[in-house]
């Protein structure tokens, strides 16, 4: 009777366990990719910010239009 109840409640079906492991690996892969892309984005943003600021000549700058 206990086996029947365990199976009914959702015991250890090998397909479910395999799918859960696959999804856990996928989540780990996506988290790793997210960290890598965020670091790359931060580096690109810093490089862009530096290059934009370096290209402005303060003495030749024009006033903003109002």
N, C-alpha and C positions, 0 to 999 in steps of 0.2 A: 504494500500500500504506500509506503514512504517513497519508493522509486516512482510510482505513478504520480504522486503529488509533486515530487521534485521535477519530474519531466514536464508536468503541466504548468508549474510556476515558472519554468524557464531555466532548467538546469544547464549543464555544461554541454551545449550543442557545439560540436567542433567547428561548424560553419560560422556560428556567431562569434566564437573565440577568435577564429582566423580573421574575420572581418574587423573585429575590435582591435586586434594587433596591427592590421593593415592601416586602419584609421589613426591609431596612435603614432605609427611611423610617419604617416603623412602629415600629421599635426606637428611633429618634431621637425620634419623637413621644412615645412612652411614657416615655423618659428625661426629656424636657422636662416632661411632665406630673407625673412623680414629684418633680422638683425643686420645681415650683410647689406641689404639694400638701404636701410636707414643710415648705416655708416658711410656708404658710398654717396648717398644724397647729402649728408652733412659735409663731406669733403668737397663735393662739387659746389655746394652753396657757399662754403668758405672761400673757395678759389674764385668764384664769380664775384663775391662781395669784395674781395681784395683787388681783383682786376678792375672792377668798376670804380672803386675809390681811387685807384692809382691813375686812372685815365682822366680824372677831373683835374683841370688846372684852375686852382682857386683864383688866381690873379686874372684869368681870362673868362671867368664864369659870367654869364649873363643873368640879370635879375629874372625872377619868375614872373610870368604874365599874371595880371590880376583881372 
